[in-house]
């Protein structure tokens, strides 16, 4: 019997699977997915066995990761509800299904962990928000969960009421960062830099700036101020960003993400 069973193998499920393989062996994992082509490809690339269907996957593992789109949760749960028992641990990645709602859909006592990772799990750099009722799990199970989420990055336990905000802060935001990198690189290409060099310079700067925030613990505004010399090049760029609504655009993007999280059924 495997330890982990992935239901679904889209971008997020695949990223988590690849990260998990840095710590666990292929024999510890099983997965199911919608298409034969994906099933064969993932198995060949990773050495992880593919189940013939969702029910078989769930019946072959203790920790079941629901790595499918929220819109298909109802159908997947119907596949699983007669297989899942209280011995299983369900790990939901849905941005919009609360633990209470999932219990209603399973229509039986089930133990659920709600999590929101992001695609940097593929390289072991995920930021994941996790919530669950610790009283429902044994010490050993909590140790496994800790190892699972640490295997593909960093995680923090949060109150469930903050999970939609976690989706905004880390779940969806890599897309915005990639857009920023792309736009910065385009501008550098415009001014003569080769494209691959532009991507490298900008991407490494994003990595370094992020590490500065995490490691110095200084306010991002203060770190920004330290780069802005009076009358210099950086403050000219900052002023242009302010003129064109940079921060307001970011806030509006987070608002739209939050509203979508709240509205998905």
C-alpha positions in Angstrom: 0.0 0.0 0.0 1.3 3.5 -0.9 1.4 6.4 1.5 0.2 9.1 -0.8 -2.4 9.0 -3.5 -2.8 11.9 -6.0 -6.2 12.3 -7.5 -5.5 14.4 -10.6 -2.2 15.2 -12.2 -2.5 18.8 -13.6 0.2 21.4 -13.1 -0.2 21.6 -9.3 -0.4 17.9 -8.7 2.6 17.2 -10.9 4.6 19.9 -9.2 3.8 18.5 -5.8 4.6 15.0 -7.0 8.0 16.0 -8.4 8.8 17.8 -5.1 7.7 14.8 -3.0 10.0 12.5 -4.9 13.0 14.5 -3.5 12.1 12.9 -0.2 10.0 9.8 -0.9 10.4 6.9 -3.3 8.1 6.2 -6.2 6.8 3.2 -4.4 5.4 5.5 -1.6 3.1 7.2 -4.2 0.3 6.4 -6.5 -1.8 8.6 -8.8 -4.9 8.7 -11.0 -5.7 11.1 -13.8 -8.3 11.7 -16.5 -6.3 10.7 -19.6 -4.4 7.6 -20.6 -1.7 9.7 -22.3 -1.0 11.7 -19.1 -1.0 8.5 -17.1 1.6 6.9 -19.2 3.8 10.0 -19.5 3.9 10.7 -15.8 4.6 7.1 -14.9 7.5 6.9 -17.4 8.9 10.2 -16.2 8.7 9.6 -12.5 8.5 5.8 -11.9 5.3 6.3 -9.9 2.5 3.8 -10.5 -0.8 4.9 -12.0 -4.1 3.6 -10.7 -6.8 2.6 -13.2 -9.2 5.1 -11.5 -9.9 7.4 -8.6 -11.4 4.7 -6.4 -8.4 2.4 -6.9 -6.0 5.2 -6.1 -7.8 6.1 -2.9 -8.0 2.5 -1.9 -4.3 2.1 -2.3 -3.1 5.0 -0.1 -3.7 6.5 3.3 -3.1 10.2 2.4 -5.3 11.2 -0.5 -4.5 14.5 -2.3 -7.4 16.0 -4.2 -5.4 17.8 -7.0 -8.3 18.5 -9.3 -10.1 21.7 -10.3 -12.8 22.8 -7.8 -15.4 22.5 -10.5 -15.0 18.7 -10.7 -14.9 18.0 -6.9 -18.4 16.8 -6.8 -17.8 14.1 -9.4 -14.5 13.0 -7.8 -16.1 12.8 -4.3 -18.8 10.6 -5.7 -16.0 8.2 -6.9 -14.4 8.2 -3.5 -17.2 8.4 -0.9 -17.7 4.6 -0.8 -14.0 4.0 -0.5 -12.8 6.6 2.0 -12.9 5.7 5.7 -11.9 7.5 8.9 -8.5 5.9 8.5 -7.8 8.0 5.4 -6.5 11.6 5.5 -8.0 13.8 2.7 -5.8 16.7 1.6 -7.8 19.2 -0.4 -6.2 21.8 -2.6 -9.4 23.6 -3.5 -9.3 27.3 -3.0 -13.1 27.4 -2.4 -14.1 24.3 -0.5 -14.1 24.7 3.2 -13.5 21.7 5.5 -17.1 21.8 6.6 -18.4 21.8 3.0 -16.2 18.9 2.1 -17.5 16.9 5.0 -21.1 17.6 3.8 -20.2 16.4 0.3 -18.7 13.2 1.6 -21.8 12.7 3.8 -19.8 10.7 6.3 -17.1 11.3 9.0 -13.9 12.1 7.2 -10.6 13.7 8.3 -9.7 16.6 6.1 -6.6 18.8 5.7 -7.1 21.9 3.6 -4.0 23.2 1.8 -3.0 25.8 -0.7 0.4 25.3 -2.3 1.9 26.9 -5.4 3.7 25.7 -8.5 7.2 26.4 -7.3 6.7 23.0 -5.5 8.2 21.7 -8.8 11.6 22.9 -7.6 11.1 22.5 -3.9 10.2 26.1 -3.3 6.5 26.1 -2.6 4.8 28.3 -0.1 1.8 26.4 1.3 -0.9 27.5 3.7 -2.3 24.5 5.7 -5.2 24.2 8.1 -6.7 21.2 10.0 -8.0 20.2 13.4 -5.0 18.9 15.2 -7.2 17.0 17.6 -8.3 14.6 14.8 -4.8 13.4 14.0 -2.2 11.3 15.8 1.3 12.5 16.5 2.6 10.2 13.8 0.1 11.5 11.2 1.0 15.1 12.0 4.7 14.1 11.5 3.8 12.6 8.1 1.9 15.8 7.1 4.9 17.9 8.2 7.2 15.8 6.1 4.8 15.9 3.2 4.4 19.7 3.0 8.1 20.3 3.7 9.1 18.0 0.9 8.3 20.5 -1.7 8.9 23.8 0.1 7.8 25.8 3.1 4.4 25.7 4.8 2.6 27.6 7.6 -0.4 26.5 9.6 -3.1 29.2 9.3 -6.7 29.7 10.5 -9.1 28.4 7.9 -10.7 31.8 7.6 -7.5 33.0 6.0 -7.3 30.4 3.3 -8.8 32.6 0.6 -6.2 35.2 1.4 -3.5 32.5 1.3 -4.6 31.8 -2.3 -4.1 35.5 -3.1 -0.7 35.7 -1.3 0.9 32.6 -2.7 -1.4 30.3 -4.6 -2.1 32.6 -7.5 0.6 35.3 -7.2 3.4 33.4 -9.0 1.5 34.3 -12.2 1.8 38.0 -11.3 5.5 37.6 -10.6 6.1 35.9 -14.0 4.2 38.8 -15.7 6.4 41.3 -13.9 9.6 39.4 -15.0 8.3 39.2 -18.5 7.5 42.9 -18.7 10.8 43.9 -17.1 12.7 41.6 -19.6 10.8 43.1 -22.5 11.8 46.6 -21.5 15.5 45.5 -21.1 15.3 43.9 -24.6 13.9 47.2 -25.9 17.1 48.9 -24.6 19.5 46.4 -26.2 19.9 43.4 -23.8 19.7 39.9 -25.2 16.5 38.2 -24.1 17.9 35.3 -22.1 20.3 37.7 -20.3 17.3 39.9 -19.5 15.4 37.0 -18.0 18.4 35.9 -15.9 19.1 39.4 -14.6 15.5 40.1 -13.7 14.6 36.7 -12.3 17.6 36.6 -10.1 16.8 40.1 -8.9 13.3 38.9 -7.9 14.8 35.9 -6.0 17.4 38.1 -4.3 14.9 40.8 -3.3 12.6 38.2 -1.9 15.4 36.7 0.2 16.2 40.2 1.5 12.6 40.5 2.8 12.7 37.1 4.5 16.2 37.2 5.9 16.5 40.8 7.0 12.9 41.0 8.4 13.0 44.7 7.4 9.8 46.4 6.0 9.7 46.2 2.2 9.2 49.9 2.1 12.4 50.5 4.0 14.3 48.1 1.7 12.9 50.0 -1.3 14.0 53.3 0.3 17.6 52.0 0.6 17.7 51.6 -3.2 16.4 55.0 -3.9 19.1 57.6 -3.9 18.0 61.3 -4.0 17.4 62.4 -7.5 18.6 59.0 -8.8 17.6 56.5 -11.4 15.6 54.2 -9.0 13.4 56.9 -7.6 12.6 58.0 -11.2 11.4 54.5 -11.9 9.4 54.3 -8.7 7.7 57.6 -9.5 6.8 56.2 -12.9 5.3 53.1 -11.3 3.3 55.2 -9.0 2.1 57.5 -11.8 0.8 54.5 -13.7 -0.9 52.8 -10.7 1.5 49.9 -10.1 0.5 49.3 -6.5 -3.2 49.9 -7.1 -3.1 47.4 -10.0 -1.6 44.8 -7.7 -4.2 45.4 -5.0 -7.0 45.1 -7.6 -5.5 41.8 -8.8 -5.6 40.4 -5.3 -9.1 41.7 -4.8 -10.2 39.9 -8.0 -8.5 36.7 -6.9 -10.2 36.9 -3.4 -13.6 37.5 -4.9 -13.2 34.5 -7.3 -12.2 32.3 -4.4 -15.3 33.3 -2.5 -17.5 32.8 -5.5 -16.4 29.4 -6.8 -18.8 26.6 -6.0 
